[in-house]
């Protein structure tokens, strides 16, 4: 299972990927793993390719907390003074505590995160665009159950095709990404998949629509 922290790529303040990267760089990931899951989790690297999957390219550098770089990215994006944003989520599992830690980490780079925590029914709504805090919020945290392959995360949660990306809460649209995923799904062997996975991992680190 995993948690996704999405940022609407089509809405301010997250239209600039440098701002999204800054939020990702603010997080102390090992502290999250140790504090929330008592070490029984892997640190995410902002793509669906978790260590559990044999296709994951482990040579891709792990993103780590870097407050100075995050502040510089915000400055480069014209947001040196920070900004305020609402984060929507629901009151299940450890998620409220995760949301609080995201808020605390973001404060270190001058970003004010206002928590909007509701029950699950309110957060997920009808589960379709226009009728769901999950899919409509500018920023939110969503829990995902395990799949034996990452395909559904790559497609439903990140595809720019509205018929495919039915859970694309970040409203992420990137033609290169969509083509890489089509090639990945069509690949017939692990090595071919891993080569494409590396390209997807690197692209998602650059774009950062979702923090995993």
Secondary structure by P-SEA (a helix, b strand, c coil): ccccccccccccccccaaaaaaaaaacaaaaaaaacccccccccccccccccccccccccccccccaaaaaaaaaaacccccbbbbbbbccccaaaaaaaaaaaaaaaacbbbbbbcccccccccccccccccccccccbbbbbbbbcccccccccccccccccccccccccccaaaaaaaaaaaacccaaaaaaaaaaaaaaaaaaccccc
